[in-house]
Amino acid sequence: MSSESYVIGIDGGGTKSRLYVADLSGAKLGEATGGPTNLHAIGEAAVTESLRSLIGSATEEAGRRIEDCAALCLASAGADRPDDRAALEQIVAACGIRGVITVTNDAEPVLAAGSGGREGVAVISGTGSLAYGRRASGLMARAGGWGHLIGDEGSGYAIGAKGIAAAVRAYDGREAPTLLMPRLMEHLGLSRMERIVPYVYQSAGKKEIAALAAVVHQAYLEGDEASARILKEAAEELALMAGAVIEALSFGEEPLTVVCSGSVFANMNYIYATFTELLQRSYPLAKAVLPDTDAAYGAALLALLSLQDNP
């Protein structure tokens, strides 16, 4: 490889994507943000156009030629399914990448960003939630990630939905009064509580409900008992997910890094602290960490590691 060789990491989402360009020591050369690159969100043609634009703008900023890219890692939800992986590999190659191409799920770069490698467990809680783990041998396991209708426990969506439920139960007199009722009405601009029904069932989508987790957290900071209970339950659910993956991979009796990622962990210290306490109670050798780099960097790190696998 020449002195101009470099790697690319892409955190490919359903609404936007981030790209990180690094030299072979991992130092940043450039970055870019662009449109979605998830096949199931926009289809192959649109993904191809989005990736061409993203890779082109980032390599231009970095002052590098596309043909000098030694490795690229694209991470996207569900991309580790064989059909999706094959389609994305072809799209990346069509963009002019001649180096090692790695296509993987969206959890593996999170794990790499927080642990510096491929082994460990990642627990992600943002709009949705899931836990993912990998051993150095390649053995993988996951828990959660079943979507907001039947899963996503401990996620922003679950917290927001439980906040609404607690507010209407208090309004009915089925539970003790809670700050969630006036705080949600104020946040949503509702003149009366009954107006929450058309909001939930006609106006709000998954992201809008997940955004209400911030209202629950604020009510907790103001001393609201119902909000504290909701956040505690969220931490317990996330700890259950982590435990399921730890057990599936037989990590329990050895030192282990558990990477905690997503807006819930990042913005709600009570959940992170409670999760950490529960984790270490069951697995004393496990260490929870918040990554100080993003998934695009983690994908670039995976691209660098792929060069070791393909010398």
HULINLIN-V493554 format. One record per backbone hydrogen bond with DSSP energy under -1.0 kcal/mol. NH is the residue of the N-H (numbers start at 1). CO is the residue of the C=O. E is the energy in kcal/mol with one decimal. If there is no record, write none. Layout:
NH:CO:E, NH:CO:E
This chain:
5:2:-1.7, 6:68:-1.2, 7:22:-2.9, 8:71:-2.1, 9:20:-2.7, 10:73:-2.7, 11:18:-3.1, 12:75:-3.2, 17:34:-1.9, 18:11:-2.0, 19:32:-2.9, 20:9:-2.9, 21:30:-3.1, 22:7:-2.3, 23:27:-2.4, 26:23:-2.0, 29:21:-3.4, 30:21:-1.5, 32:19:-2.0, 34:17:-2.6, 37:13:-2.1, 41:38:-1.1, 42:38:-1.9, 43:39:-2.0, 47:43:-2.2, 48:44:-2.6, 49:45:-2.0, 50:46:-2.6, 51:47:-2.8, 52:48:-2.4, 53:49:-2.0, 54:50:-2.5, 55:51:-3.0, 56:52:-2.3, 57:53:-2.4, 58:54:-2.0, 59:55:-2.5, 60:56:-1.8, 61:57:-2.0, 62:58:-2.1, 64:59:-2.6, 68:65:-1.5, 69:66:-1.9, 70:6:-2.9, 72:100:-2.9, 73:8:-2.4, 74:102:-2.8, 75:10:-2.8, 76:104:-2.1, 79:76:-2.3, 81:78:-1.7, 85:81:-3.0, 86:82:-2.4, 87:83:-2.1, 88:84:-2.5, 89:85:-2.5, 90:86:-1.8, 91:87:-1.9, 92:88:-2.7, 93:89:-2.2, 94:90:-2.1, 96:93:-1.7, 97:92:-1.3, 100:70:-2.4, 102:72:-2.9, 104:74:-2.3, 111:107:-2.1, 112:108:-2.3, 113:109:-2.7, 114:110:-1.6, 115:111:-2.4, 116:112:-2.4, 120:134:-2.3, 121:257:-2.2, 122:132:-3.5, 123:259:-3.3, 124:130:-2.9, 125:261:-2.7, 126:128:-2.8, 130:124:-1.9, 131:143:-2.9, 132:122:-2.9, 133:141:-2.8, 134:120:-2.4, 135:139:-2.7, 138:135:-2.1, 141:133:-2.0, 143:131:-2.3, 145:129:-1.3, 151:147:-2.2, 155:152:-1.6, 156:126:-3.7, 157:127:-1.6, 159:155:-2.4, 160:156:-2.7, 161:157:-2.9, 162:158:-2.3, 163:159:-2.1, 164:160:-2.0, 165:161:-2.3, 166:162:-2.5, 167:163:-1.9, 168:164:-2.3, 169:165:-2.0, 170:166:-2.1, 171:167:-2.1, 172:168:-1.9, 174:169:-2.4, 175:169:-1.0, 181:178:-1.2, 183:179:-2.4, 184:180:-2.6, 185:181:-2.1, 186:182:-2.4, 187:183:-2.5, 188:184:-2.5, 190:185:-2.4, 195:192:-1.6, 196:193:-2.2, 197:194:-1.5, 199:195:-1.2, 200:196:-2.6, 201:197:-2.6, 202:198:-2.0, 203:198:-1.3, 204:199:-3.5, 209:205:-2.1, 210:206:-2.4, 211:207:-1.9, 212:209:-1.2, 213:210:-1.9, 214:211:-1.3, 216:212:-1.8, 217:213:-2.4, 218:214:-2.1, 219:215:-2.3, 220:216:-2.2, 221:217:-2.2, 222:218:-1.2, 223:220:-2.1, 224:219:-2.4, 228:224:-1.8, 229:225:-2.2, 230:226:-2.1, 231:227:-2.4, 232:228:-2.2, 233:229:-2.4, 234:230:-1.9, 235:231:-2.2, 236:232:-2.2, 237:233:-2.2, 238:234:-2.2, 239:235:-2.1, 240:236:-1.9, 241:237:-2.1, 242:238:-2.3, 243:239:-2.6, 244:240:-2.2, 245:241:-1.8, 246:242:-2.7, 247:243:-2.5, 248:244:-2.0, 249:245:-1.7, 250:247:-1.1, 251:246:-2.7, 254:251:-1.7, 256:285:-1.7, 258:287:-2.8, 259:121:-3.0, 260:289:-3.1, 261:123:-2.6, 264:125:-2.2, 266:262:-2.4, 267:263:-2.3, 268:264:-1.6, 272:268:-1.8, 273:269:-3.1, 274:270:-2.5, 275:271:-2.8, 276:272:-2.5, 277:273:-2.1, 278:274:-2.4, 279:275:-2.8, 280:276:-2.5, 281:277:-1.5, 282:278:-1.5, 283:279:-3.1, 286:283:-2.3, 287:256:-3.0, 289:258:-2.4, 298:294:-2.0, 299:295:-2.4, 300:296:-1.8, 301:297:-2.4, 302:298:-2.0, 303:299:-2.0, 304:300:-2.1, 305:301:-2.4, 306:302:-1.9, 309:305:-1.3, 310:306:-1.2
